[in-house]
């Protein structure tokens, strides 16, 4: 059973940066496409970024393109989300997710097999 544990959330002022990390265990990391989703209060969970098994292919949600960077480290079995130029609308609980089926992952949360517990990101104006 794959387990995911997020860390790195917190409170930051608008324009600031945070780096989220997701540690994986219990599976073969190289066989997992990874993604970050987020859920703001009263809203549905939404796709943020994903990275393929190899790490060579990444996709971003339009509103974070150019500000966020997803990366993975096969030696540490971790996937990170570097978030720069943060905005109040980025405030949400951020979740790490793993897809054991698709090489490139998916934008759809229903396609992901494993989820972390989430980490809160709050951006003040």
Residue, then its C-alpha position, 0 to 999 in steps of 0.5 A: x500500500x502506497x502512503x503519501x505524507x505532505x509537508x511544507x505548508x504554512x502562512x505566507x504573505x502575497x508575493x511570497x514562496x513556499x515549497x511543498x514536499x510529498x514523501x512516498x513509501x510502500x510502493x515503487x516510486x518510478x511506477x507512479x505518476x504524481x500530482x498535486x491538487x488543492x481544495x479551497x473552502x466551499x470549492x471542489x478539489x482542483x488539479x494543480x500540477x502533475x509529473x510523469x513517471x520519468x519526470x520528463x513531462x509536466x502539466x500545470x493548471x493555467x492559473x499556476x503556470x509560470x509560478x509553480x514548479x513540480x519536480x520529483x526525486x527518484x533517490x528520495x522518493x519525493x515529489x515537490x511543488x515550488x510555489x512562487x509569487x503566491x496569491x491569496x487565491x492560492x489559499x487551500x489545502x494541498x494534496x499529493x496524489x499518486x497514479x499507479x496506472x497512467x504513465x503521465x497521470x491525469x488532470x482528473x482526481x478520480x484517476x488517482x489511487x493514493x492520496x496524502x492527508x493534505x497540508x494547509x497553505x494560507x496566503x495573506x493579502 
